[in-house]
Amino acid sequence: MAVSFLTDTPKTLLNKFDTKIDQHEAKGKITTWERSEDGEYYTHTSDEWKKKAWMKPQTKSDRLVFNIIKPKSSTVTATVYGYYHGHLIETFLNHFDTDFTEAKATAKAASDDYCG
């Protein structure tokens, strides 16, 4: 259960995501995602979806990958999986559509996911 964005500049794309989350100006700010206290994970901010899962990024040579991580107290349901993956792709399409050429989500758990 991973989301990947094909790009020549994966670290730059991740930095842009962080910048849009952290910015103070309302215009263009990403308000639907927040980082964990240690800055390593992302969760959705809405009351209904907050902390139902975490997305952990990793940069590869040709892509930015987000793996889904379960919260300590529960598993990741198919509904949570679908929401997190779909919304992350939507966020990147809305804010960074010129920074990647392809986005995809795996249908089953990927090797670096921890969702069970």
Secondary structure by P-SEA (a helix, b strand, c coil): cbbbbbcccaaaaaaaaaaaaaccccccccccccccccccbbbbccccccccbbbbbbbcccbbbbbbbbcccccccaaaaaaaaaaaaaaaaacccccccbbbbbcccccccccc
